[in-house]
Amino acid sequence: MHLLGLSLLLLVPEYLAFADSASWTVNHPKTLYAWNGTCIWIPCSYKIPGTGHTLENLTVYHNFEYDKRTRDYTGTVLYKNQKAKEFPSRQERVQFLGNDRNNCTLLISPVNVNDTGKLGLRMTSVDNNKWLEAISLNVSERAPPPLIQLPSEIQELQEVTASCFLNFSCSGYKIHLQWSLEGHANTLTFLNVESVSTESRLTFRAQWIHHGKNLTCQLWDPTQQQVLSEETVGLDVKHTPKLEVQVSPREATIREGESVTMTCQVISSHPEYWHVWWLKDGTLLSRERTFSLTLPRVTRQMSGKYQCQAQNAIGSGISEGVDLKVHYAPESSRVQIFPSPAKEGDKVQLICLSQANPLPTNYTWYYNGLEVPGRTNENFEIPKVLIRHAGRYSCLAENSLGPGRVGEEAELVVQYPPQEVITVIQNSAPIREGDSVSLYCTYNSSNPRVTHYSWNIVGFRDHLQPAWLMIQKVAWNRAIQCSACNKWCSWSPSVNLDVHYAPKDVRVLISPPTEIHSGYRVLLQCDFSSSRPTDVHFFWKKNGIPLKEGRDLRFEAITPEDAGSYHCLVNNSIGQTTSQAWELRVLYAPRGLHVSISPKDGVVEGKTAVLSCEGDANPPIFQYTWFDWNNQDIHHYHQTLKLDPVTVQHSGAYWCQGVNQLGRNHSPPSTLTVHYSAATISRRAAMGVGFFLAILLLAIWGVKLRQTWKRIRSQQGFQENSNGQSFFVRNIKRCEEPRGAGTFPQQGRHGHLLCGAEASSGRL
């Protein structure tokens, strides 16, 4: 074994050169077939040994050989990448459709006969691992014929699948496999590493007439519109015997008493049949096992369907039936009526039945024993049967062999629903709402008799009622009808009770229907749905107080004073109906604002004063602003301004402003008067008296001072004029005079001695 392996390595230099390389795995069809001018699609996949290796170079040789000198392969190069890992998609006739990982698929287009031979794919990986894969090409001058495959045995009525196979498929060359036999054909194309082929599968149901015929599969070129090649096989379809009956006379129509002969012919049988027998109307004629059947004297009972039957290994076959017609004159006739009994107004058909061969060609009809002129057909049709058509009917049939006999009469019964149904009101008019009403249902005639009555009151139907009906507390606007019923019901015309009632559904309609602002033009309208009698009067109430008459209530320029709850009243001679209250809301900006002061006659300081901004608005005021006597915003935004404790400085005029969604307004000023408290008055009075006394004393002191000053000035002037002594010298001398009893000099505010009157007066 070792010597054999060594010998193989020596015979194959490539393996000797790369004995240390692991084998590649390459998959592709071993041989690919084509013909001159087509193309070859080569599905190919590869796997490089190792992990993560990719293809670096690819060379495609035609009819390659190994060169021992260069230790490499030579041959016609059909494709080669010039740069490593860069594979051009096409070089001349060869397209590389693969990649550098696992796909080595090629397309050669076009091919010719010289392309037959070996194709070599020389592949080198990035780690210099090399491999050469050989692929056989077989290119013929003309297209080879396809191969037809059939089941080993085919029987009639069997679903058969025939296969037409061709070892060729190429996406660049379109072909079509077509069959000579009609059926469902399905074409499959295989382009994979196992097979490159085209297969058409024809499914058809085998018939005995296919036996011995040819089945052809053609290779069709849709581009050149021509047949390239074809294959034909013969069909061998096993089937039961196929039979045909021939009769003499040929029409198989004879008169009663004559003779007839029938012969069974075997058209085809595969395999051969065994024996033949006869059947009449599907029943075996056990005594007749010959090819010929003769009936020497035919009766009408022999009329029927005759067949012959044969059997082989596949089964039994039966011929188509031959209808043997025995002619005879009509038998006694009878009449059938559809429908019976008949409803008045329906279509009625009378049929004259009489056994005859050939069929009767003329008929005579009788009504209550009298011939009906102009009626000569088998069918006597009455499009719309009436009561007068009821009676006894009979007929007479006649064919080419003569007339028959008049048979038993048939009775035509015409039924109809009750006639002239009416509803009778037994009350005296007029009927008021809430009264009890009595009604009666009557009719003129009926066939069959009336079995029950029904009443329809305003769409509600009540069945199985007696002929009379009592309605307690009748409602308004009622229409009533009754029906009298046998198998069908007939309704009377509707009777209106003409119930009188007060106006219904009284309501107030307002325009405009949206928000109403002060000054808008507004219309209130009184509406109602119905009234019986229709003569009505309208009245209006506001807040429960009568307002005016008339249907419409208009406001040319509505004011807030017009807001309130409105009712509309409608009356007729039966009664009066009041609508639901309609609340009329009038929206307006703030108005009539004024400041209310509590207490209103003034407030004593130290107490609490409350000022309230009062006014009217709809929607209500949502923002208030207060201002003082200087029109200054005092930054208070509530309706009430509370001063606690109040002071005299709070006295003055105040006004407020109100705002809602429609606008703003302000009040006139209102004066707040704050009085002094008793304690303040007493304190201020005491201060006033003290101040007054101080002023008075200052005044008196001033007067006295002035008088003293004047006297001194006068005395000084006198002394200076008399002896030239100063005033002060005289005063000192005077003070040095002997003191009287009880007199002492007094010292003034600044330490000077005061004398006499000066001391007593306090002068300096």
C-alpha positions as a printed Julia matrix, in Angstrom:
764×3 Matrix{Float64}:
    0.0     0.0     0.0
    2.83    2.44    0.79
    4.55    1.6    -2.52
    1.23    2.19   -4.37
    0.79    5.58   -2.73
    4.36    6.55   -3.55
    3.85    5.49   -7.17
    0.71    7.67   -7.42
    2.59   10.65   -6.06
    5.36   10.12   -8.62
    2.79    9.87  -11.43
    1.13   13.13  -10.39
    3.83   15.8   -10.05
    1.39   18.39   -8.75
    0.66   16.33   -5.69
    4.35   15.69   -5.26
    5.02   19.42   -5.35
    2.28   20.22   -2.85
    2.24   17.13   -0.72
    2.19   19.24    2.4
   -0.96   21.1     1.38
   -4.34   20.04    2.65
   -7.1    19.18    0.15
   -9.68   21.73   -1.0
  -13.39   20.91   -1.13
  -14.89   21.92   -4.5
  -18.44   21.02   -5.6
  -19.83   21.28   -9.16
  -21.51   19.11  -11.8
  -19.01   16.66  -13.24
  -20.0    17.25  -16.86
  -21.88   20.17  -18.38
  -23.71   19.91  -21.71
  -24.5    22.56  -24.33
  -24.6    23.03  -28.09
  -23.11   25.44  -30.51
  -24.16   29.09  -29.89
  -25.58   28.59  -26.4
  -23.94   29.23  -23.05
  -22.72   27.14  -20.1
  -23.6    27.96  -16.53
  -21.16   26.3   -14.09
  -22.46   26.3   -10.49
  -19.41   25.95   -8.24
  -18.64   26.19   -4.54
  -15.34   25.72   -2.71
  -13.9    25.55    0.78
  -10.27   26.43    1.5
   -8.64   24.28    4.19
   -7.92   26.1     7.41
   -9.79   28.95    9.06
  -10.4    32.44    7.66
   -8.53   31.85    4.34
   -9.74   33.58    1.18
   -9.09   33.2    -2.53
   -6.28   35.38   -3.94
   -5.92   34.23   -7.56
   -8.08   32.35  -10.07
   -7.06   31.11  -13.52
   -9.46   29.2   -15.81
   -7.7    26.91  -18.34
   -9.18   25.09  -21.31
   -7.65   21.66  -21.98
   -4.95   22.19  -19.35
   -1.71   20.17  -18.98
    0.88   19.97  -16.27
    4.3    21.38  -17.11
    7.01   19.44  -15.27
    9.61   22.09  -15.98
    7.69   24.97  -14.47
    5.93   22.67  -12.07
    2.63   24.4   -12.96
   -0.32   24.05  -15.36
   -0.53   25.38  -18.9
   -3.35   25.67  -21.39
   -5.65   28.19  -23.04
   -6.37   30.83  -20.42
  -10.03   31.81  -20.52
  -10.0    33.91  -17.37
   -7.33   35.24  -14.97
   -7.29   37.98  -12.37
   -4.3    40.29  -12.79
   -4.26   41.68   -9.28
   -4.5    39.64   -6.14
   -7.99   39.46   -4.62
   -9.41   41.57   -7.48
  -11.62   39.46   -9.72
  -13.03   41.18  -12.83
  -16.6    40.18  -13.47
  -15.98   39.38  -17.16
  -13.07   38.54  -19.46
  -14.09   37.99  -23.06
  -16.57   35.04  -22.96
  -16.11   34.15  -19.28
  -17.96   35.76  -16.4
  -16.86   35.1   -12.82
  -19.99   35.14  -10.66
  -18.39   33.99   -7.4
  -16.43   35.6    -4.57
  -13.2    35.14   -2.6
  -14.77   33.1     0.18
  -16.82   30.15   -1.1
  -18.36   30.72   -4.57
  -16.58   29.89   -7.85
  -19.6    29.98  -10.23
  -18.78   30.72  -13.91
  -20.75   31.62  -17.05
  -19.27   31.0   -20.53
  -21.22   32.64  -23.36
  -21.31   31.83  -26.17
  -19.85   28.32  -26.53
  -18.94   26.33  -29.63
  -18.01   22.78  -30.47
  -14.33   23.51  -29.86
  -15.08   24.2   -26.18
  -15.59   20.48  -25.62
  -12.95   19.16  -23.27
  -11.56   19.77  -19.82
  -11.9    23.04  -17.98
   -9.37   23.66  -15.2
   -9.95   26.06  -12.3
   -6.53   26.95  -10.85
   -7.16   28.53   -7.42
   -4.61   29.99   -5.0
   -5.41   31.18   -1.48
   -3.79   34.11    0.35
   -1.51   31.66    2.2
   -0.32   30.22   -1.18
   -2.39   27.08   -0.84
   -3.07   25.95   -4.43
   -5.64   23.72   -6.05
   -6.74   22.76   -9.55
  -10.32   21.53  -10.17
  -11.19   19.79  -13.45
  -14.66   20.21  -15.03
  -15.81   18.36  -18.2
  -17.55   20.3   -21.01
  -19.56   18.6   -23.77
  -20.62   20.99  -26.54
  -22.41   19.42  -29.54
  -23.09   20.83  -32.97
  -26.85   20.66  -32.51
  -29.16   20.51  -29.54
  -29.47   16.96  -28.18
  -32.98   15.46  -27.97
  -34.65   15.47  -24.53
  -35.35   12.28  -22.61
  -38.99   11.22  -21.99
  -39.82    9.07  -18.97
  -43.25    7.4   -18.48
  -44.71    5.16  -15.77
  -44.12    1.46  -16.36
  -47.87    0.86  -16.82
  -50.67    3.26  -17.79
  -54.38    2.57  -17.44
  -57.25    4.68  -18.7
  -58.58    7.39  -16.34
  -55.3     7.18  -14.43
  -53.58   10.51  -13.7
  -50.23   10.18  -15.46
  -47.1    12.31  -15.0
  -44.67   12.23  -17.93
  -41.18   13.74  -17.57
  -39.17   15.42  -20.34
  -35.53   15.88  -19.21
  -32.67   17.86  -20.81
  -29.11   18.14  -19.38
  -28.95   21.85  -20.09
  -29.9    25.11  -18.44
  -28.38   28.55  -18.78
  -29.79   31.87  -17.68
  -28.34   33.54  -20.77
  -30.13   31.24  -23.25
  -33.88   30.69  -23.02
  -35.41   27.36  -23.99
  -38.84   25.81  -23.59
  -39.95   22.17  -23.44
  -43.37   21.66  -25.01
  -45.63   18.62  -25.33
  -47.81   17.3   -28.11
  -50.56   16.3   -25.65
  -52.87   18.66  -23.77
  -52.41   18.69  -20.03
  -50.95   20.62  -17.12
  -47.23   21.16  -17.74
  -44.82   22.37  -15.09
  -41.24   23.29  -16.06
  -38.44   23.07  -13.48
  -34.94   24.51  -13.89
  -32.03   23.14  -11.83
  -28.88   25.28  -11.46
  -26.93   23.87   -8.53
  -23.69   22.03   -7.84
  -25.45   18.66   -8.23
  -27.26   19.28  -11.51
  -27.68   21.74  -14.35
  -30.81   20.67  -16.19
  -34.31   21.54  -17.38
  -37.27   19.27  -16.74
  -40.9    19.56  -17.86
  -43.52   17.43  -16.12
  -46.79   16.84  -17.95
  -49.78   15.68  -15.92
  -52.77   14.32  -17.85
  -55.59   11.85  -17.41
  -55.06    8.88  -19.68
  -57.92    8.01  -22.06
  -58.38    4.87  -24.07
  -58.1     6.89  -27.27
  -54.48    7.71  -26.26
  -53.57    4.04  -26.76
  -51.17    3.62  -29.69
  -50.66    7.35  -30.15
  -47.31    9.14  -29.96
  -46.25   11.49  -27.18
  -43.66   14.06  -28.3
  -41.55   16.47  -26.25
  -39.96   19.29  -28.28
  -37.06   21.55  -27.37
  -38.33   24.96  -28.48
  -36.22   28.09  -29.0
  -38.54   31.04  -28.21
  -36.02   33.54  -29.56
  -35.61   31.94  -33.0
  -39.16   30.51  -32.94
  -38.08   27.04  -34.01
  -37.85   23.47  -32.77
  -34.26   22.54  -31.93
  -34.83   18.84  -31.17
  -37.55   16.45  -30.1
  -38.2    13.03  -28.64
  -41.23   10.78  -29.34
  -42.54    7.73  -27.49
  -45.62    5.59  -28.03
  -48.39    5.44  -25.43
  -49.55    2.03  -24.21
  -52.83    2.64  -22.36
  -54.6    -0.41  -20.98
  -58.4     0.02  -21.03
  -61.66   -1.83  -20.75
  -63.51   -2.92  -23.91
  -65.08   -0.07  -25.92
  -68.37   -1.13  -27.5
  -70.95    0.25  -29.91
  -74.47   -1.02  -30.69
  -75.86   -0.91  -34.21
  -79.6    -1.35  -34.71
  -81.85   -2.26  -37.62
  -83.95   -0.35  -38.47
  -81.32    2.34  -37.9
  -83.63    4.85  -36.12
  -84.66    2.19  -33.55
  -88.22    3.42  -33.97
  -90.91    0.87  -34.79
  -94.61    0.35  -34.37
  -95.95   -1.96  -31.77
  -95.87   -5.59  -33.15
  -92.89   -5.15  -35.49
  -89.38   -6.76  -35.06
  -85.93   -5.21  -34.42
  -82.28   -6.5   -34.44
  -79.32   -5.03  -32.45
  -75.62   -5.92  -32.98
  -72.72   -5.34  -30.54
  -69.39   -4.21  -32.07
  -66.08   -4.13  -30.13
  -64.2    -0.95  -31.16
  -61.13   -1.47  -28.96
  -59.98   -3.62  -26.07
  -56.5    -3.75  -24.45
  -55.95   -6.48  -23.38
  -58.37   -8.65  -25.36
  -61.98   -9.04  -24.09
  -63.48  -12.33  -22.91
  -67.24  -12.38  -23.63
  -70.28  -10.1   -24.37
  -73.76   -9.82  -22.84
  -76.84   -7.51  -23.12
  -78.69   -5.17  -20.71
  -82.04   -3.37  -20.85
  -82.45   -0.24  -18.72
  -79.41   -1.38  -16.72
  -80.78   -4.88  -16.06
  -78.9    -7.91  -17.38
  -80.68  -10.0   -20.01
  -79.16  -13.24  -18.71
  -80.12  -15.45  -21.69
  -78.57  -13.18  -24.29
  -74.76  -13.74  -24.58
  -74.31  -13.26  -28.32
  -73.19  -10.36  -30.43
  -76.7   -10.06  -31.93
  -80.04   -9.47  -30.13
  -83.33   -9.88  -32.05
  -86.81   -8.93  -30.73
  -89.31  -10.61  -33.13
  -92.59   -8.96  -31.96
  -92.14   -5.7   -30.08
  -94.57   -4.44  -27.47
  -94.69   -1.0   -25.83
  -93.23   -2.59  -22.69
  -90.08   -3.4   -24.68
  -89.35    0.29  -25.12
  -86.22    1.25  -23.26
  -82.46    1.64  -23.27
  -80.44   -1.31  -24.65
  -76.68   -1.77  -24.08
  -74.07   -4.47  -24.62
  -71.24   -5.18  -22.14
  -67.84   -6.95  -22.43
  -65.01   -7.68  -19.98
  -61.21   -8.04  -20.07
  -58.4    -8.13  -17.46
  -58.79   -4.41  -16.77
  -62.54   -4.47  -16.23
  -65.86   -4.41  -17.98
  -66.89   -1.93  -20.68
  -70.39   -0.93  -21.63
  -71.7     0.67  -24.78
  -73.77    3.79  -25.02
  -77.48    3.04  -24.8
  -79.79    2.69  -27.76
  -83.28    3.96  -27.01
  -85.79    1.63  -28.58
  -88.97    3.6   -29.3
  -92.19    1.67  -29.81
  -94.98    3.79  -31.32
  -98.61    3.44  -30.19
 -101.77    5.57  -29.99
 -102.5     7.71  -26.83
 -103.9     6.0   -23.8
 -106.82    7.37  -21.73
 -105.88   10.96  -20.73
 -106.08   12.69  -17.34
 -105.64   16.3   -16.14
 -103.14   17.56  -13.58
 -103.65   21.05  -12.05
 -100.78   23.14  -10.59
 -101.3    24.47   -8.03
 -104.38   22.82   -6.6
 -106.23   24.37   -4.93
 -105.28   27.68   -6.58
 -105.32   31.16   -5.1
 -107.16   33.86   -6.96
 -104.75   35.88   -9.05
 -102.1    33.15   -9.25
 -101.0    31.54  -12.48
 -102.64   28.09  -12.93
 -101.38   25.42  -15.29
 -103.48   22.42  -16.39
 -101.57   19.56  -18.07
 -103.13   16.83  -20.2
 -101.33   13.56  -19.41
 -101.59   10.62  -21.81
  -99.11    7.81  -22.53
  -98.33    7.8   -26.25
  -95.45    7.29  -28.69
  -94.92    9.46  -30.53
  -96.11   12.16  -28.23
  -99.53   13.64  -28.86
  -99.54   16.52  -31.33
 -103.08   17.79  -30.7
 -105.28   18.21  -27.64
 -108.92   19.05  -27.01
 -109.94   20.66  -23.69
 -113.32   20.52  -21.95
 -114.68   22.79  -19.18
 -117.69   21.44  -17.28
 -118.25   19.03  -20.22
 -118.1    21.75  -22.9
 -115.26   22.06  -25.38
 -113.03   25.04  -24.87
 -112.36   26.57  -28.28
 -108.79   27.52  -29.28
 -107.09   25.27  -26.71
 -105.07   22.59  -28.61
 -101.84   22.36  -26.58
 -100.79   19.96  -23.86
 -100.76   22.81  -21.35
 -103.81   24.89  -20.54
 -102.51   28.0   -18.76
 -104.61   30.59  -16.93
 -102.28   33.58  -16.22
 -104.48   35.04  -13.45
 -107.1    32.65  -12.21
 -110.45   34.11  -11.17
 -113.35   32.71   -9.18
 -115.26   32.14  -12.44
 -112.51   29.74  -13.63
 -113.41   27.2   -10.91
 -114.99   23.97  -12.27
 -114.34   20.53  -13.9
 -111.69   20.08  -16.61
 -110.91   17.12  -18.93
 -108.91   16.59  -22.16
 -108.39   14.34  -25.22
 -104.93   13.58  -26.7
 -104.15   12.64  -30.34
 -100.92   11.62  -32.18
 -100.0    10.36  -35.67
 -101.49    6.94  -34.89
 -104.89    8.36  -33.92
 -106.87    9.86  -30.98
 -107.06    8.41  -27.48
 -109.92    8.56  -24.97
 -111.22   11.3   -22.6
 -110.34   10.33  -19.06
 -111.56   11.36  -15.62
 -112.35   15.07  -14.96
 -110.26   17.17  -12.57
 -111.75   19.84  -10.27
 -110.19   23.33  -10.23
 -110.79   24.92   -6.82
 -110.12   28.68   -6.65
 -109.48   30.08   -3.2
 -109.25   33.76   -2.35
 -108.73   35.94    0.7
 -111.64   37.73    2.38
 -113.19   40.38    0.13
 -114.16   43.99    0.94
 -112.79   44.08    4.47
 -113.66   47.32    6.3
 -113.15   48.71    9.8
 -116.25   50.2    11.42
 -116.03   52.8    14.23
 -119.0    52.44   16.53
 -118.39   55.64   18.53
 -120.1    58.9    17.72
 -117.8    61.74   16.59
 -115.77   63.54   17.71
 -113.48   61.3    19.77
 -111.45   63.01   22.46
 -108.09   61.85   23.71
 -108.65   59.49   26.62
 -112.06   58.23   25.42
 -112.8    54.5    24.97
 -113.38   53.49   21.33
 -115.18   50.4    20.0
 -114.33   49.05   16.5
 -115.68   46.15   14.42
 -114.06   44.26   11.48
 -116.38   42.98    8.72
 -116.03   41.5     5.18
 -118.18   40.46    2.2
 -117.01   36.92    1.22
 -114.17   34.41    1.76
 -112.93   31.01    0.54
 -112.01   29.2     2.71
 -113.86   30.73    5.63
 -112.35   33.35    7.91
 -110.53   31.81   10.86
 -109.14   34.86   12.7
 -108.71   38.63   12.65
 -105.76   40.96   13.14
 -105.6    44.59   14.15
 -102.95   47.14   13.2
 -102.77   50.17   15.49
 -100.05   52.71   14.59
  -97.71   50.03   13.19
  -98.33   47.45   15.96
 -100.04   44.31   14.75
 -101.94   42.07   17.11
 -102.98   38.65   15.78
 -105.64   36.1    16.73
 -108.13   38.7    17.88
 -111.92   38.61   17.57
 -113.81   40.7    15.06
 -114.32   43.55   17.54
 -111.78   45.68   19.36
 -112.14   47.99   22.37
 -109.45   50.66   22.91
 -109.33   52.07   26.42
 -108.14   55.68   26.8
 -107.38   56.2    23.16
 -104.16   58.04   22.38
 -103.83   60.92   19.95
 -103.2    60.51   16.19
 -104.17   56.85   15.85
 -104.72   55.2    12.46
 -106.32   51.73   12.7
 -106.95   48.92   10.22
 -108.09   45.35   10.6
 -107.62   42.19    8.56
 -109.81   39.15    8.11
 -107.8    35.97    7.54
 -108.33   32.47    6.19
 -105.16   31.09    4.53
 -104.46   34.69    3.55
 -105.23   37.98    5.17
 -106.98   40.98    3.63
 -106.51   44.36    5.27
 -109.11   47.03    5.4
 -108.28   50.6     4.44
 -106.85   52.59    7.35
 -109.4    54.37    9.49
 -108.3    57.53   11.25
 -109.99   57.92   14.61
 -109.6    61.67   14.26
 -108.88   61.96   17.97
 -109.08   65.54   19.23
 -106.36   66.56   21.67
 -104.66   69.58   23.14
 -101.48   70.91   21.44
  -98.5    68.56   21.68
  -94.8    69.18   22.3
  -95.09   72.88   23.01
  -91.64   74.45   23.25
  -89.89   77.8    23.08
  -87.54   78.54   20.16
  -85.06   81.4    20.53
  -83.1    83.37   17.97
  -80.2    83.84   18.11
  -79.54   80.48   19.78
  -76.15   81.57   21.12
  -75.27   83.92   23.98
  -77.51   86.99   24.2
  -75.91   90.3    25.03
  -77.67   93.43   26.15
  -78.83   95.36   23.1
  -79.26   92.32   20.85
  -82.39   91.82   18.78
  -84.03   88.68   20.2
  -87.0    86.63   19.01
  -88.8    84.06   21.17
  -91.15   81.86   19.15
  -93.76   79.46   20.47
  -93.8    76.16   18.57
  -95.69   72.87   18.82
  -95.76   69.58   16.9
  -99.48   69.02   16.38
 -102.95   69.95   17.5
 -106.43   68.65   16.84
 -108.3    70.84   16.1
 -105.69   72.99   14.44
 -107.15   76.34   15.5
 -104.87   77.46   18.38
 -104.02   80.57   20.42
 -100.68   81.58   21.91
  -99.87   83.25   25.22
  -96.66   84.22   27.02
  -95.73   84.35   30.68
  -92.66   85.8    32.31
  -91.75   84.56   35.78
  -95.29   83.17   36.04
  -96.96   86.49   35.2
  -99.02   86.83   31.98
  -97.15   88.92   29.45
  -98.84   89.07   26.05
 -100.65   87.09   23.32
  -99.22   85.97   20.02
  -96.84   83.37   18.72
  -93.76   85.64   18.64
  -92.2    87.64   21.44
  -89.75   90.21   20.05
  -87.12   92.36   21.74
  -85.66   94.97   19.4
  -82.9    95.78   21.92
  -83.01   93.45   24.88
  -82.06   94.73   28.32
  -81.02   92.98   31.5
  -84.49   93.68   32.87
  -85.88   91.39   30.14
  -84.08   88.38   31.59
  -86.25   85.81   33.33
  -88.17   82.55   33.03
  -90.48   82.47   30.01
  -93.32   80.07   29.34
  -95.32   79.75   26.17
  -98.92   78.49   26.3
 -100.91   77.07   23.38
 -104.58   76.19   23.65
 -107.36   74.94   21.46
 -110.93   73.91   22.15
 -109.74   70.73   23.9
 -107.24   72.18   26.32
 -104.08   74.13   26.93
 -100.45   73.0    26.96
  -97.58   74.89   28.59
  -94.02   74.64   27.45
  -91.12   73.99   29.75
  -89.64   77.12   31.27
  -87.07   78.84   29.1
  -84.55   80.74   31.15
  -83.58   83.87   29.22
  -80.15   85.11   30.31
  -78.97   88.53   29.16
  -75.26   89.22   29.35
  -74.05   92.79   30.02
  -71.08   94.74   31.31
  -70.99   96.08   34.9
  -73.52   98.82   35.54
  -74.95  100.85   38.47
  -71.74  100.62   40.46
  -71.75  102.51   43.77
  -69.83  102.4    47.03
  -71.78  101.38   50.12
  -70.21  102.49   53.44
  -70.96  100.83   56.76
  -71.68  102.51   59.08
  -73.21  104.97   56.69
  -73.45  108.03   59.07
  -69.75  108.14   59.81
  -67.43  106.17   61.97
  -65.47  106.98   65.09
  -61.73  106.55   64.85
  -60.47  103.22   66.15
  -63.55  101.39   64.96
  -64.03   99.35   61.73
  -65.23  100.84   58.46
  -66.43   98.55   55.63
  -66.74   99.85   52.06
  -68.51   97.56   49.54
  -68.49   97.97   45.74
  -72.01   97.09   44.67
  -73.42   96.86   41.19
  -75.07   94.67   38.55
  -73.36   92.51   35.88
  -73.84   89.24   33.91
  -71.57   87.37   33.94
  -70.62   88.5    37.45
  -67.75   90.92   38.08
  -64.52   88.99   38.46
  -62.19   91.9    39.3
  -62.57   94.99   41.54
  -60.19   97.96   41.88
  -60.37  100.68   44.62
  -59.29  104.31   44.3
  -59.0   107.11   46.92
  -59.82  110.85   46.76
  -56.61  111.48   44.82
  -57.65  108.86   42.17
  -54.78  106.71   43.35
  -55.08  102.91   43.08
  -54.92  101.7    46.69
  -54.09   98.15   45.48
  -57.12   96.4    46.86
  -58.97   94.11   44.42
  -61.84   92.61   46.39
  -65.45   93.67   46.39
  -65.19   94.73   50.06
  -62.64   97.2    51.45
  -62.26   96.84   55.21
  -60.46   99.54   57.31
  -59.71   98.2    60.76
  -58.9   100.25   62.78
  -59.99  103.37   60.96
  -58.23  106.67   61.53
  -59.1   110.28   60.85
  -56.57  110.18   58.02
  -58.85  107.62   56.22
  -61.5   110.29   55.8
  -62.13  111.19   52.17
  -63.87  110.17   48.93
  -63.52  106.59   47.62
  -64.66  104.99   44.32
  -64.39  101.53   42.79
  -64.12   99.9    39.36
  -65.64   96.54   38.3
  -64.66   94.3    35.31
  -66.29   91.22   33.69
  -65.86   89.49   30.3
  -67.95   92.13   28.51
  -66.41   95.34   29.83
  -65.72   97.62   32.83
  -67.4   100.48   34.73
  -66.77  102.59   37.87
  -68.81  104.09   40.66
  -69.14  107.76   41.6
  -67.06  108.84   44.66
  -68.52  108.2    48.13
  -67.16  110.06   51.17
  -66.01  108.31   54.32
  -66.27  110.53   57.42
  -64.18  109.55   60.47
  -65.0   111.33   63.84
  -62.62  111.88   66.76
  -63.13  109.75   69.82
  -64.05  111.33   73.26
  -60.53  110.74   74.57
  -59.0   112.56   71.62
  -61.45  115.45   72.03
  -60.64  115.8    75.8
  -56.91  115.65   75.16
  -57.09  118.22   72.43
  -59.38  120.48   74.52
  -56.91  120.46   77.42
  -54.08  121.25   75.1
  -56.12  124.1    73.63
  -56.87  125.66   77.05
  -53.23  125.43   78.1
  -52.1   126.95   74.87
  -54.65  129.75   75.26
  -53.55  130.55   78.79
  -49.93  130.59   77.71
  -50.74  133.01   74.92
  -52.76  135.15   77.32
  -49.96  135.35   79.9
  -47.44  136.17   77.2
  -49.71  138.91   75.98
  -50.14  140.45   79.46
  -46.41  140.23   80.17
  -45.7   141.89   76.87
  -48.06  144.75   77.6
  -46.56  145.36   81.05
  -43.07  145.18   79.64
  -43.9   147.74   77.09
  -45.38  150.11   79.67
  -42.32  149.78   81.93
  -40.03  150.38   79.05
  -41.85  153.53   78.1
  -41.74  154.92   81.7
  -38.06  154.25   82.06
  -37.33  155.87   78.83
  -39.33  158.94   79.89
  -37.6   159.18   83.27
  -34.16  158.89   81.75
  -34.84  161.64   79.41
  -36.0   163.91   82.24
  -32.99  163.37   84.52
  -30.49  163.76   81.79
  -32.02  167.03   80.99
  -32.09  168.3    84.65
  -28.84  167.32   86.39
  -26.96  165.18   83.99
  -27.27  161.93   86.13
  -27.89  158.68   84.54
  -30.9   156.64   85.09
  -29.05  153.92   86.91
  -27.46  156.38   89.31
  -30.82  157.68   90.28
  -32.15  154.25   90.76
  -29.26  153.36   93.04
  -29.66  156.38   95.06
  -33.26  155.75   95.44
  -32.58  152.31   96.65
  -30.28  153.66   99.29
  -32.97  155.67  100.88
  -34.08  154.51  104.3
  -36.47  151.55  104.07
  -39.87  151.75  105.42
  -41.19  149.24  107.75
  -41.61  145.9   106.16
  -39.92  146.78  102.86
  -36.83  144.86  101.55
  -35.08  145.01   98.22
  -35.75  142.07   95.99
  -33.32  140.36   93.64
  -34.33  139.89   90.01
  -33.81  136.87   87.53
  -30.28  138.16   86.76
  -29.1   139.19   90.36
  -30.0   142.9    90.26
  -31.64  144.61   93.21
  -35.16  145.77   92.66
  -36.61  148.79   94.43
  -40.11  149.91   95.26
  -42.57  149.51   92.51
  -39.97  147.92   90.27
  -39.5   145.14   92.71
  -43.14  144.6    93.08
  -43.71  144.7    89.3
  -40.77  142.46   88.53
  -39.1   144.98   86.19
  -35.34  145.1    85.75
